[in-house]
Amino acid sequence: MGALEEIRYAIEEGKPRTVLKVLQDAVNSGMDPEHILNDAMLPAMRKVGHFYRDEDGDVARILAAARAMKKGMDFLEPYMEQDYFGYLGKVILGTAGGDLHDVGKNLVGIMFRSVGFDVVDLGVDVSARRFVEAVKDNPDVDIVCISSLLTTSMPEMRRIVHALNALHNRKDFKVMVGGGPITRTFADEIGADGYTENAVDAAEIARSSMIS
């Protein structure tokens, strides 16, 4: 097994100590840190994200993988180009009202923090009113992320986006949506700015939009 495969496996299996060891060995051997991130760590988390989306993995393993990823990001940061993981902005995150699922949301939060965002986590079963209040309480917010794992909470997601779109400072922040039953077509229909299938893509798209 090569170094990149070892790193991917350690993250997928949720083994932070192993992640740190194989990362240290890879860096010591002269492997490019950005290569490690893009070709081993992010693919590992993308796979874990798909496990969750497809309900083909247990919650404990998914969260363990997320923690291993965070440890790996913290280790790799000093070796990356200056400001690669610097502060990018603020994200408000929550699961739409009527939905109590938090694993996907937590995974998104970990990934956003890992790439340089300050995350305000509103929790689960969050109403449109609560999202609006959070935006007013955080006028420096750059992205609002809404997740849903239940088709029954999709109408509430629609109400949330509608309420956010009515705010006077709507042009100052982006709205991203995602979750098992959510599609790009639905995201466009309700007026969201972005849609992603998994936590890694959400963080990467958000990061790209902030540094472009």
C-alpha positions in Angstrom: 0.0 0.0 0.0 1.4 3.4 -1.0 1.5 6.5 1.2 -1.6 8.1 -0.3 -3.6 4.8 0.1 -2.4 4.5 3.7 -3.6 8.1 4.4 -7.0 7.5 2.8 -7.5 4.2 4.6 -6.6 5.7 8.0 -9.0 8.6 7.5 -11.8 6.3 6.3 -11.3 4.0 9.3 -11.3 7.0 11.7 -7.8 6.4 13.1 -6.3 9.8 14.0 -3.0 8.5 15.4 -2.3 6.5 12.3 -3.2 9.5 10.2 -0.6 11.6 12.0 2.0 8.9 11.6 1.5 8.3 7.9 1.3 12.1 7.2 4.6 12.7 9.0 6.2 9.9 7.0 4.8 11.3 3.8 6.0 14.9 4.5 9.4 13.6 5.6 9.7 11.7 2.3 9.3 15.0 0.4 5.7 14.5 -0.7 3.9 17.7 -1.6 1.4 18.6 1.1 -1.2 19.9 -1.4 -0.9 16.7 -3.3 -1.6 14.8 0.0 -4.6 16.9 0.7 -6.2 16.8 -2.8 -5.3 13.2 -3.7 -5.7 11.4 -0.4 -7.4 13.3 2.4 -10.3 15.0 0.5 -11.1 11.8 -1.5 -11.3 9.9 1.7 -13.8 12.3 3.2 -15.7 12.4 0.0 -16.1 8.6 0.2 -17.2 8.9 3.8 -19.7 11.6 2.9 -21.2 9.3 0.3 -21.4 6.5 2.9 -23.5 8.8 5.0 -25.6 10.1 2.1 -26.4 6.5 1.0 -26.9 5.3 4.6 -24.2 2.7 4.0 -22.2 3.4 7.1 -22.7 3.7 10.8 -22.7 7.1 12.5 -19.8 6.4 14.9 -17.5 5.5 12.1 -18.4 8.6 10.0 -17.8 10.9 12.9 -14.5 9.1 13.7 -13.4 9.7 10.1 -14.3 13.3 10.4 -12.2 13.7 13.6 -9.3 11.9 11.9 -9.6 14.3 9.0 -9.6 17.3 11.3 -6.4 16.0 13.0 -4.8 15.6 9.7 -5.8 19.1 8.5 -4.3 20.6 11.7 -1.1 18.6 11.2 -0.8 19.6 7.5 -1.6 23.3 7.9 2.0 24.5 8.8 3.3 22.7 5.6 0.8 24.3 3.3 1.3 27.6 1.4 0.8 30.6 3.6 -2.9 31.4 4.3 -4.1 28.2 2.5 -6.1 27.5 5.6 -6.4 31.1 6.8 -9.7 32.7 7.9 -12.1 32.7 4.9 -15.3 33.9 6.5 -18.3 33.0 8.6 -20.8 30.3 7.9 -24.2 29.8 9.6 -25.3 26.2 9.6 -28.4 24.3 10.6 -30.8 21.4 9.8 -34.2 22.5 8.5 -37.2 22.6 10.8 -38.8 19.2 11.2 -35.6 17.3 10.8 -33.6 16.1 13.9 -30.6 14.6 11.9 -27.3 16.1 12.9 -24.5 13.8 11.6 -24.5 15.3 8.1 -24.7 18.8 9.5 -21.8 18.0 11.9 -19.7 16.6 9.1 -20.3 19.8 7.0 -19.3 21.9 10.1 -16.1 20.0 10.5 -15.1 20.4 6.9 -15.9 24.1 6.8 -13.8 24.7 10.0 -11.0 22.6 8.4 -10.7 24.9 5.4 -10.8 28.1 7.4 -14.4 29.1 8.1 -15.8 30.3 11.5 -19.0 28.2 11.9 -22.1 29.2 13.8 -24.0 25.9 14.3 -27.7 26.5 15.0 -28.3 22.8 15.6 -31.3 20.8 14.3 -35.0 21.5 13.7 -34.2 25.1 12.9 -37.1 27.3 11.8 -37.0 30.1 9.2 -37.3 32.6 11.9 -34.3 31.3 13.7 -32.2 31.4 10.5 -33.2 35.0 9.9 -32.4 35.9 13.5 -29.0 34.3 13.2 -28.2 36.3 10.0 -29.3 39.5 11.8 -27.1 38.6 14.8 -24.2 37.9 12.5 -24.1 40.7 9.9 -20.7 39.5 8.8 -22.0 36.1 7.6 -20.8 35.0 4.2 -22.6 31.7 3.7 -25.8 30.2 5.2 -26.0 26.4 4.9 -29.2 24.5 5.3 -29.4 20.7 5.4 -32.2 18.2 5.3 -32.3 14.4 5.4 -36.1 14.1 5.3 -38.5 14.8 2.4 -41.0 16.1 5.0 -38.6 18.9 6.0 -38.2 20.1 2.4 -41.1 22.6 2.6 -39.5 24.2 5.7 -36.2 24.5 3.7 -38.2 26.3 1.0 -39.6 28.6 3.7 -36.2 29.3 5.1 -34.7 30.2 1.8 -37.7 32.4 0.9 -37.3 34.2 4.3 -33.5 34.7 3.7 -34.1 35.9 0.2 -36.4 38.6 1.6 -33.6 40.1 3.8 -32.3 43.5 2.8 -28.7 42.3 3.0 -29.3 39.1 0.9 -26.7 40.2 -1.6 -24.0 40.0 1.1 -24.2 36.3 1.7 -24.7 33.0 -0.2 -27.3 30.3 0.6 -26.2 26.7 0.2 -28.5 23.6 0.6 -27.9 19.9 0.7 -28.9 16.6 2.1 -30.2 13.2 1.1 -33.5 14.2 -0.7 -32.2 17.6 -2.0 -31.4 17.9 -5.7 -29.9 20.7 -7.8 -33.3 21.2 -9.4 -34.9 21.8 -6.1 -32.1 24.1 -4.9 -32.6 26.2 -8.0 -36.4 26.1 -7.7 -36.4 27.5 -4.1 -33.8 30.2 -4.9 -30.6 28.9 -3.2 -27.3 29.9 -4.6 -25.6 26.5 -4.4 -26.1 22.8 -3.9 -23.7 20.0 -3.1 -24.0 16.3 -2.6 -21.6 16.0 0.3 -19.7 17.8 3.0 -16.3 17.9 1.2 -17.7 19.4 -2.0 -19.6 22.0 0.1 -16.5 23.1 1.9 -14.4 23.1 -1.3 -17.0 25.1 -3.3 -17.4 27.6 -0.5 -13.6 27.9 -0.2 -13.2 28.5 -3.9 -15.9 31.1 -4.0 -14.3 33.0 -1.1 -10.8 33.1 -2.6 -11.7 33.7 -6.2 
